[in-house]
Amino acid sequence: MMEITSLQNPKIKAAAALKDRRGREETGLFLIEGYRELKRAFEGDVHIKTLFICPELFLGVNEQALIDQIKADGAELYSCTAAVFQKFSYRDRPDGLIAVAYQMKHTLKDLFPIIESSKNPFFVIAESIEKPGNLGTILRSCDAVHVDAVIVCDKCTDIYNPNVVRASTGTLFTIPVVEATSSETLLWLQRHKVKVAAATPSAKTEYTDADFTGPVALAVGTEQLGLTELWMKASDIQVSIPMLGVADSLNVASATTILLYEVLRQRKFYAKGIWK
């Protein structure tokens, strides 16, 4: 196995370029760093092209078994010195694993099996989320409550941003994530009779008073301005989270997590025949 000792190595330079959106869009590739994230990507059938390792930085969590699996699946394997790896890494405390992988291209058509097989589909619409950390956290929360799919509309941050992958802890690879425009997503939801619940601080209906027991798409918007008029006008219901202090709204990732667990709570009680 070849050991890379210089940051000027073409393989390292090409991979480092994927930290920027332009590099990802031009190549169709992206970076996955960390054992947990890489393991979830591999288990989620993400096609890994190249794997860079630094045994000096391993945490002792069975890295070799994962490396062997990825190599057997056809990935190129390179070892790096600690100095190269630490400068190449985008983490404060790298654990010795960075992969270059092919982007997954899911479309709304790919969600048709969910519509066909589920009597009660549950989607999350993330419109123009600006901060990668927020988008990643939303994905992590969606995985936690077993959302059927996340649809990222009119993206500001692409889902392959390294900080989205990191904040999602690899849950980007555990649930279907689709990128689409708001207009085509609304038409798709209406065609399949999925109710849209718009989250907005101005709504008069508190989220605990709304009925989320049927097919629903929970829509959340940009950090500063919230959902656009397109979603607000098209929504079947608008819901808010009570704010009793000085702040008039929560961070979008925090608010989404609260709403997701209310949907989960209602559906659990509904399934038991004790709703409401």
C-alpha positions as CSV (number, residue, x, y, z in Angstrom):
1,M,0.0,0.0,0.0
2,M,1.4,3.4,-1.0
3,E,2.1,5.9,1.7
4,I,1.5,9.6,1.0
5,T,3.9,12.0,2.7
6,S,3.2,15.3,0.9
7,L,0.2,17.5,0.7
8,Q,1.2,18.2,-2.9
9,N,0.4,14.7,-3.9
10,P,-2.2,14.8,-6.7
11,K,-4.5,12.4,-4.9
12,I,-4.6,14.6,-1.8
13,K,-5.0,17.8,-3.8
14,A,-7.9,16.3,-5.8
15,A,-9.6,15.1,-2.6
16,A,-9.0,18.4,-0.8
17,A,-10.8,20.2,-3.6
18,L,-14.0,18.4,-2.6
19,K,-14.2,20.5,0.5
20,D,-15.5,23.3,-1.9
21,R,-18.9,23.1,-3.5
22,R,-17.5,23.8,-6.9
23,G,-15.2,20.8,-6.7
24,R,-18.1,18.5,-5.6
25,E,-20.4,19.8,-8.4
26,E,-17.7,19.4,-11.1
27,T,-16.8,15.9,-10.2
28,G,-19.9,14.3,-8.6
29,L,-17.8,13.2,-5.7
30,F,-17.7,14.2,-2.0
31,L,-15.8,13.5,1.2
32,I,-16.8,11.3,4.1
33,E,-14.6,11.5,7.2
34,G,-14.8,9.5,10.4
35,Y,-15.4,5.8,11.3
36,R,-19.1,6.2,12.2
37,E,-19.9,8.2,9.1
38,L,-17.9,5.9,6.9
39,K,-19.5,2.7,8.3
40,R,-23.0,4.1,7.8
41,A,-22.1,5.1,4.3
42,F,-20.8,1.6,3.5
43,E,-23.8,0.0,5.0
44,G,-26.0,2.4,3.0
45,D,-24.5,1.2,-0.3
46,V,-22.6,4.4,-1.0
47,H,-20.0,3.7,-3.7
48,I,-16.6,4.6,-2.2
49,K,-13.9,5.5,-4.7
50,T,-10.8,6.1,-2.6
51,L,-10.0,5.6,1.1
52,F,-7.2,7.5,2.9
53,I,-6.1,6.1,6.2
54,C,-3.7,7.1,9.0
55,P,-3.2,4.2,11.5
56,E,-1.5,6.5,14.0
57,L,-4.8,8.4,14.5
58,F,-7.1,5.3,14.8
59,L,-9.2,5.2,17.9
60,G,-9.3,1.4,18.1
61,V,-12.9,0.8,17.0
62,N,-12.4,-2.1,14.6
63,E,-11.2,0.2,11.8
64,Q,-9.3,-2.6,10.0
65,A,-12.5,-4.7,9.5
66,L,-14.2,-1.7,7.9
67,I,-11.1,-0.9,5.8
68,D,-11.0,-4.5,4.5
69,Q,-14.7,-4.4,3.6
70,I,-14.3,-1.1,1.7
71,K,-11.2,-2.4,-0.1
72,A,-12.9,-5.6,-1.1
73,D,-15.7,-3.5,-2.6
74,G,-13.2,-2.0,-5.0
75,A,-12.0,1.2,-3.4
76,E,-8.4,2.4,-3.8
77,L,-6.5,2.5,-0.5
78,Y,-3.8,4.9,0.5
79,S,-1.9,5.4,3.8
80,C,-1.0,9.0,4.9
81,T,1.5,10.3,7.5
82,A,-0.1,12.0,10.5
83,A,1.2,15.4,9.4
84,V,-0.5,15.0,6.0
85,F,-3.7,13.6,7.3
86,Q,-4.2,16.2,10.0
87,K,-3.8,19.1,7.5
88,F,-6.0,17.3,4.9
89,S,-8.7,16.6,7.5
90,Y,-11.6,19.0,8.2
91,R,-12.0,17.9,11.8
92,D,-10.3,19.2,14.9
93,R,-9.7,15.6,16.1
94,P,-9.4,13.3,13.0
95,D,-9.7,9.6,13.6
96,G,-7.6,8.5,10.6
97,L,-10.3,7.7,8.0
98,I,-11.3,9.9,5.0
99,A,-13.1,8.6,1.9
100,V,-13.9,10.0,-1.5
101,A,-17.3,8.7,-2.6
102,Y,-19.7,9.1,-5.5
103,Q,-22.7,11.3,-4.8
104,M,-26.1,9.6,-4.6
105,K,-28.7,11.1,-7.0
106,H,-32.2,10.5,-5.6
107,T,-35.2,12.1,-7.3
108,L,-38.9,12.4,-6.3
109,K,-39.5,9.4,-8.5
110,D,-37.4,7.3,-6.2
111,L,-39.9,7.9,-3.4
112,F,-42.7,6.3,-5.3
113,P,-42.2,2.9,-3.5
114,I,-42.6,4.6,-0.2
115,I,-45.9,6.1,-1.4
116,E,-47.0,2.7,-2.7
117,S,-46.0,0.7,0.4
118,S,-46.9,3.1,3.2
119,K,-50.5,4.0,4.2
120,N,-49.1,6.8,6.3
121,P,-46.0,8.4,4.8
122,F,-44.1,11.0,6.7
123,F,-41.8,13.4,4.9
124,V,-39.7,16.5,6.0
125,I,-39.3,19.4,3.6
126,A,-36.2,21.5,4.3
127,E,-36.4,24.7,2.2
128,S,-33.3,26.8,1.6
129,I,-31.5,25.8,4.8
130,E,-28.4,27.9,4.9
131,K,-26.1,26.4,7.5
132,P,-24.6,22.9,6.9
133,G,-24.7,22.1,10.7
134,N,-28.5,22.8,10.8
135,L,-29.2,20.6,7.8
136,G,-27.0,17.8,9.2
137,T,-28.8,18.0,12.5
138,I,-32.2,17.9,10.9
139,L,-31.1,14.7,9.0
140,R,-29.9,13.2,12.3
141,S,-33.3,13.9,14.0
142,C,-35.2,12.6,11.0
143,D,-33.3,9.3,11.2
144,A,-34.1,9.2,15.0
145,V,-37.9,9.2,14.4
146,H,-37.7,7.2,11.2
147,V,-38.9,9.8,8.7
148,D,-39.6,8.1,5.3
149,A,-37.6,10.7,3.4
150,V,-36.2,14.2,3.5
151,I,-36.7,16.5,0.5
152,V,-34.3,19.4,0.4
153,C,-35.9,22.2,-1.7
154,D,-34.2,25.1,-3.4
155,K,-30.9,24.3,-1.7
156,C,-28.6,26.9,-0.3
157,T,-26.3,24.2,1.2
158,D,-25.8,21.1,-0.8
159,I,-26.2,17.8,1.1
160,Y,-22.7,16.7,0.4
161,N,-21.0,19.6,2.2
162,P,-18.5,17.9,4.6
163,N,-20.2,19.7,7.6
164,V,-23.6,18.3,6.6
165,V,-22.1,14.8,6.6
166,R,-20.4,15.4,10.0
167,A,-23.4,17.0,11.7
168,S,-25.7,14.2,10.4
169,T,-23.2,11.6,11.9
170,G,-23.7,9.7,8.7
171,T,-27.5,9.5,8.9
172,L,-27.4,11.2,5.4
173,F,-26.9,7.6,4.3
174,T,-29.6,5.9,6.4
175,I,-32.7,7.6,4.9
176,P,-33.6,8.8,1.4
177,V,-32.6,12.4,0.8
178,V,-33.9,14.1,-2.4
179,E,-33.0,17.5,-3.8
180,A,-35.8,19.2,-5.8
181,T,-37.4,22.5,-6.4
182,S,-40.3,23.7,-4.2
183,S,-42.7,23.8,-7.1
184,E,-42.1,20.3,-8.3
185,T,-42.2,19.0,-4.7
186,L,-45.5,20.7,-4.0
187,L,-47.1,19.2,-7.1
188,W,-45.7,15.8,-6.1
189,L,-47.1,16.0,-2.6
190,Q,-50.5,17.2,-3.9
191,R,-50.6,14.4,-6.4
192,H,-50.1,11.8,-3.7
193,K,-52.5,13.5,-1.2
194,V,-49.9,14.2,1.4
195,K,-50.8,17.1,3.7
196,V,-48.3,19.9,4.2
197,A,-47.8,21.2,7.7
198,A,-45.8,24.5,7.6
199,A,-43.8,25.4,10.7
200,T,-43.8,29.2,11.3
201,P,-43.6,31.3,14.5
202,S,-46.7,33.3,13.3
203,A,-49.1,30.4,13.2
204,K,-52.0,30.5,15.7
205,T,-52.2,26.7,16.0
206,E,-49.7,25.3,18.5
207,Y,-48.0,22.2,17.2
208,T,-49.5,20.0,19.9
209,D,-53.0,20.9,18.7
210,A,-52.4,19.8,15.1
211,D,-53.2,16.4,13.8
212,F,-50.2,14.7,12.4
213,T,-51.6,11.2,12.3
214,G,-52.2,11.0,8.6
215,P,-49.9,11.3,5.6
216,V,-47.9,14.5,6.2
217,A,-44.9,16.5,5.0
218,L,-43.5,18.8,7.7
219,A,-42.0,21.9,6.0
220,V,-39.4,24.1,7.7
221,G,-37.6,27.1,6.2
222,T,-34.5,29.2,6.1
223,E,-33.0,30.3,9.4
224,Q,-33.5,34.0,9.0
225,L,-36.8,34.3,7.1
226,G,-38.6,30.9,7.5
227,L,-40.7,29.4,4.7
228,T,-41.4,31.3,1.5
229,E,-44.9,32.4,0.6
230,L,-45.1,29.5,-1.9
231,W,-45.1,27.0,1.0
232,M,-47.1,29.1,3.3
233,K,-50.0,29.5,0.8
234,A,-49.9,25.9,-0.2
235,S,-49.8,24.5,3.3
236,D,-52.8,22.6,4.7
237,I,-52.0,23.7,8.2
238,Q,-49.6,26.1,9.9
239,V,-48.1,25.3,13.3
240,S,-46.0,27.1,15.8
241,I,-44.0,26.3,18.9
242,P,-44.9,28.4,22.0
243,M,-42.2,31.0,22.9
244,L,-42.5,32.3,26.4
245,G,-39.2,34.2,26.7
246,V,-37.5,37.0,24.8
247,A,-36.6,35.1,21.7
248,D,-39.4,34.8,19.1
249,S,-38.2,31.5,17.5
250,L,-35.9,28.6,17.9
251,N,-33.0,27.5,15.8
252,V,-34.5,25.6,12.8
253,A,-32.8,22.3,13.7
254,S,-34.1,22.5,17.3
255,A,-37.6,23.4,16.2
256,T,-37.6,20.6,13.6
257,T,-36.6,18.1,16.3
258,I,-39.4,19.2,18.6
259,L,-42.0,18.9,15.8
260,L,-40.7,15.5,14.7
261,Y,-41.1,14.0,18.1
262,E,-44.6,15.4,18.3
263,V,-45.5,13.6,15.1
264,L,-43.9,10.4,16.5
265,R,-45.8,10.8,19.8
266,Q,-49.1,11.2,18.1
267,R,-48.6,8.3,15.7
268,K,-47.6,6.0,18.6
269,F,-50.8,6.8,20.5
270,Y,-52.9,6.7,17.4
271,A,-51.6,3.2,16.6
272,K,-52.6,2.1,20.1
273,G,-56.1,3.4,19.6
274,I,-55.9,6.1,22.2
275,W,-55.6,9.2,20.1
276,K,-56.6,11.8,21.2
